Amino acid sequence: MSFISEFKEFAMKGNVVDLAVGVIIGGAFGKIVTSFVGDVVMPVIGTLVGGVNFSDLAIVLQQAQGEAPAVLLKYGAFLQTVFDFLIIALAIFLAIKAMNKFKRKEEAAAPAAPSAEAVLLSEIRDLLQHK
């Protein structure tokens, strides 16, 4: 088997395609959550705590010198990223919880098939009844 045909077989497996779709959707979802946090949630929180813009919060570690800009510890941007993560984690948790609930309903709706032993015993019972 050639390298190209082996790679083609690997790339076309269902798991790889599912993973690729998941990564693309996850990237797009991450952008939506980042915008939601940065443009909706953080301004509201900033207004509630006195008009603070979290993305501007920083500690100056070293003042600007000539052409060199100041060295800043941007903890506001870090806080915004933490909020992004928490919202994404919550959304994923809720989605998985909903999928698990749906799976449980499907499993409860479909009766379990009798085991091979039960089928065999039923056949034996039926044969004995006919004699």
Long-range contacts (C-beta under 8 A, 24 or more apart in sequence): 29-88, 29-91, 30-84, 30-88, 33-84, 33-87, 33-88, 33-91, 34-84, 36-87, 37-80, 37-83, 37-84, 37-87, 38-80, 41-83, 41-87, 42-80, 42-83, 54-79, 54-80, 55-80
